[in-house]
């Protein structure tokens, strides 16, 4: 599982595409980009026009220039796009199962060894088992996410 995590986090070279090739790849996908003036924008790519990228902005570092909602980003401002895709839910399911199992085993062991009373043992067990479950879910969620960098070339 650690090897998969390292592979997911490894840096990769950006995919180089021309402006006209963007539409089928980023249309309807969650994207993030940083404009030349430093504004970071997150949201869904709605359409790629000849002169601009139309987005449904969900988050921005400059709400005055690019408020949440529909926005048109000029073509000249877009040089690097980060596309985020979900690859199903297998990672979340596997991570949750592994988290539950490891949390139950570790929680049972720690509660049996360290608890002086039944109340303290139950609380320790539930806390560790819950933390294992939640941690496993979020590790699996990260495995489900695929991030692709796209560099716009002339």
C-alpha positions, 0 to 999 in steps of 0.5 A: 500500500505504501508503494502505491501511495509513493507512485500516486504522489510522484511528480510527472511531466505535464501533458503538452496539448494545443488549445484546440485539443483541450475540450475533450480532455477537460470538458466537465472535469474539475480543474485548477489553474494559476493565472500569470498575475498569481490568482489561483482558480478551482472549479469545473471546466464548462467549455473551451472556446477559441479565445477563452476557457469558461469555468464554473468557479468553486474557489478563488484566491481573488474573489474580486477578479474571479468571483464564484460562479461562471467565469471566462478566463482569457486564452492568453492567461491559461498556460498550465491546467491541473485536471482532477479525475476520480477513478471509481471508488475502489480505493475508498472501499479498500481503505475503509475495510483495511482501516476498520480491520486495523483499527479494531485489532489495534484498538482491542490490543491497546484497550486490553493492555492499558485500560484499568476499567471497562469504561476506559477500555471501551472508550479507548477501543472505540476511539482507535477503531474510529480513527482507523476507519476514518484514516483508511477512508481518506487514504483510499480517497487519495488513491481514487484521485488521478491528477494530470497536468496539462501544459498549453503549447502554441 
